Amino acid sequence: MKYAIILALLAIGLFVLLRRWRSPDAMTDVFRMPVDDAFALPQPDKTVVVGVVSEGEVRPGARLVLRAGGAARPVTVEGLEAHHRPLRVARAGDRVAVMVAGAGKADVSPGAVLESDE
């Protein structure tokens, strides 16, 4: 019984490791994050949007689209942060703050979504 538990834990660990491992330059084609909140920054056309990544992954420098109120604004990811720490990549399931250039807080309305341009 003891060995069965150890084997099960090793299998689960291996599954999680393989699922989270990706090459440093990899970025999936599809990214989607519903926006929960937005914060204005002192610089014009820069905003921090907060949400949980529902699909894909994103890195600083990525070009995305902010869809809000029927409008679509192209934006560039300038930074990622989670729990007051900078991130190099945000993946599905991560709750993150994304600093974007190209949209102001006024451009973010309820129901906004940050996503890849498909």
LINKANOR-V185431 format. One record per backbone hydrogen bond with DSSP energy under -1.0 kcal/mol. CO is the residue of the C=O (numbers start at 1). NH is the residue of the N-H. If there is no record, write none. Layout:
co->CO nh->NH
co->CO nh->NH
//
This chain:
co->1 nh->5
co->2 nh->6
co->3 nh->7
co->4 nh->8
co->5 nh->9
co->6 nh->10
co->7 nh->11
co->8 nh->12
co->9 nh->13
co->10 nh->14
co->11 nh->15
co->12 nh->16
co->13 nh->17
co->14 nh->18
co->15 nh->19
co->16 nh->20
co->17 nh->21
co->23 nh->26
co->31 nh->116
co->32 nh->54
co->32 nh->55
co->33 nh->114
co->37 nh->50
co->39 nh->48
co->43 nh->46
co->45 nh->102
co->46 nh->41
co->47 nh->100
co->48 nh->39
co->49 nh->98
co->50 nh->36
co->50 nh->37
co->51 nh->96
co->53 nh->93
co->55 nh->32
co->56 nh->92
co->58 nh->90
co->59 nh->62
co->62 nh->77
co->64 nh->75
co->65 nh->115
co->66 nh->73
co->67 nh->113
co->68 nh->71
co->71 nh->68
co->73 nh->66
co->75 nh->64
co->76 nh->101
co->77 nh->61
co->79 nh->99
co->80 nh->87
co->81 nh->97
co->82 nh->85
co->85 nh->82
co->90 nh->58
co->91 nh->94
co->94 nh->53
co->96 nh->51
co->97 nh->81
co->98 nh->49
co->99 nh->78
co->99 nh->79
co->100 nh->47
co->101 nh->76
co->104 nh->107
co->105 nh->108
co->109 nh->112
co->112 nh->35
co->113 nh->67
co->114 nh->33
co->115 nh->65
//
